[in-house]
Amino acid sequence: MSTGGPDPAARQLRRSLGLTDAVVVGLGSMIGAGIFAALAPAARAAGSGLLLGLAVAALIAYCNATSSARLAARYPASGGTYVYGRERLGEFWGYLAGWSFIVGKTASCAAMALTVGIYAWPEQAHPVAAAVVVAVTAINYRGVQKSAAVTRVIVALVLATLTAVMAAAFASGAGAATRLGFGADLSVGGVLQAAVLLFFAFAGYARIATLGEEVRDPTRTIPRAIPSALGITLVVYTLVAIAALAVLGPVELAAASAPLSSVVRAAEAGWAEPVVRAGAVLAALGSLLALLLGVSRTTLAMARDRHLPRALAAVHPRFAVPHRAELAIGVLVAGAAATIDIRSAIGFASFGVLVYYAIANAAAATLTAAEGRPIRAIPAVGLAGSLVLAFTLPGPSVLAGAAVVAVGALIYTARRRPPDSDTT
């Protein structure tokens, strides 16, 4: 590779994130708007099995996170599973992982932006969502350290909000232990559907891996940052879920449109409702900030390999960010946030991200002991669990997600097909 040319695509990103920054980025991705919204539909699906659904989601997330961490330490470059799939399974699988991630997470970004709009100004949700994307893109454009600093503040405020919810719930005396027991509504299908919803409430641990090129001492930092962020998130989510079930019970929780607001109201702590509303906005902003970082870095990696336009591989000479990729993704997400319905984005986004994690686990299974292979059961459970959750989604979501993945595969095949030769 030439090192003396002026090609901006040849520039590398700056390694400026330490362990604390990496953990904060992971927390910003995971402790997001999902916990403010996912508990109610999860309770509708699983009833009294809500905590079992959380346990299943946590197990699969742990396996996926462990596989991602081992791979990120081996390949500390931008792109996450796009890079791991390419290096361990072949170019097609890397491409498919990158395609699934970019399409799925672009839709997720739009959903997060719309969540901000819905909570902040429901009557103008779409314009607010588009404006929020523009603002967050501008923050990311200024450099990953600026993004980490903003995320640190957001995470602190969101954790304070969730602490207030738990304190109100546990102090109310409304927490009857019988509400936490299993009832006749428990079913395997319901638990799995709840696991899908709760999995995506904290599925941002891979964001640390996609920023691998910007982490200092990545072989040590990433394997420590990913499980740390996941562990903190799991503890917080478990306590919040227990508090919600204790105060409301599965039936009332399932019927709640804004479950954490309902918790503080039932706990006779109405003063906390505006705090919860503000916390939901901040959580969605934190998720959006980290999501846009991850999508732009995967776009950068795919552009470097010419699976996307080469111009998107440019790195800004001052801010050391993939500025063209960030701007392109920002435009796409702002357009989607201004026009789509939030529900229409969820199906193929969920399917695509689970395909991404399935490929990550398949790649991790090929690591040798000398390369830091995890216990063999971990990628096996992660792969199987990701596929089971993908096909537990509602039928229309599975069809939409599979169609998007198939389109990506067809594009790859068409681009790679050799030209017809003259065989006269």
Stockholm file with secondary structure:
# STOCKHOLM 1.0

chainA/1-424         MSTGGPDPAARQLRRSLGLTDAVVVGLGSMIGAGIFAALAPAARAAGSGLLLGLAVAALIAYCNATSSARLAARYPASGGTYVYGRERLGEFWGYLAGWSFIVGKTASCAAMALTVGIYAWPEQAHPVAAAVVVAVTAINYRGVQKSAAVTRVIVALVLATLTAVMAAAFASGAGAATRLGFGADLSVGGVLQAAVLLFFAFAGYARIATLGEEVRDPTRTIPRAIPSALGITLVVYTLVAIAALAVLGPVELAAASAPLSSVVRAAEAGWAEPVVRAGAVLAALGSLLALLLGVSRTTLAMARDRHLPRALAAVHPRFAVPHRAELAIGVLVAGAAATIDIRSAIGFASFGVLVYYAIANAAAATLTAAEGRPIRAIPAVGLAGSLVLAFTLPGPSVLAGAAVVAVGALIYTARRRPPDSDTT
#=GR chainA/1-424 SS CCSSSCCGGGCCCCCCBCHHHHHHHHHHHHSSTHHHHTHHHHHHHHGGGHHHHHHHHHHHHHHHHHHHHHHHHHSCSBTTHHHHHHHHTCHHHHHHHHHHHHHHHHHHHHHHHHHHHHHHCGGGHHHHHHHHHHHHHHHHHTCHHHHHHHHHHHHHHHHHHHHHHHHHHHHTTCCCGGGGSCCTTCCHHHHHHHHHHHHTTSCCTHHHHHBGGGBSSHHHHHHHHHHHHHHHHHHHHHHHHHHHHHHHHHHHHHHCSSHHHHHHHHTTCGGGHHHHHHHHHHHHHHHHHHHHHHHHHHHHHHHHTTSSCGGGGCCCTTTCSCHHHHHHHHHHHHHHHHHSCHHHHHHHHHHHHHHHHHHHHHHHTTCCGGGTCCCTHHHHHHHHHHHHHHTTSCHHHHHHHHHHHHHHHHHHHHHHSCCCCCCC
#=GC SS_cons         CCSSSCCGGGCCCCCCBCHHHHHHHHHHHHSSTHHHHTHHHHHHHHGGGHHHHHHHHHHHHHHHHHHHHHHHHHSCSBTTHHHHHHHHTCHHHHHHHHHHHHHHHHHHHHHHHHHHHHHHCGGGHHHHHHHHHHHHHHHHHTCHHHHHHHHHHHHHHHHHHHHHHHHHHHHTTCCCGGGGSCCTTCCHHHHHHHHHHHHTTSCCTHHHHHBGGGBSSHHHHHHHHHHHHHHHHHHHHHHHHHHHHHHHHHHHHHHCSSHHHHHHHHTTCGGGHHHHHHHHHHHHHHHHHHHHHHHHHHHHHHHHTTSSCGGGGCCCTTTCSCHHHHHHHHHHHHHHHHHSCHHHHHHHHHHHHHHHHHHHHHHHTTCCGGGTCCCTHHHHHHHHHHHHHHTTSCHHHHHHHHHHHHHHHHHHHHHHSCCCCCCC
//
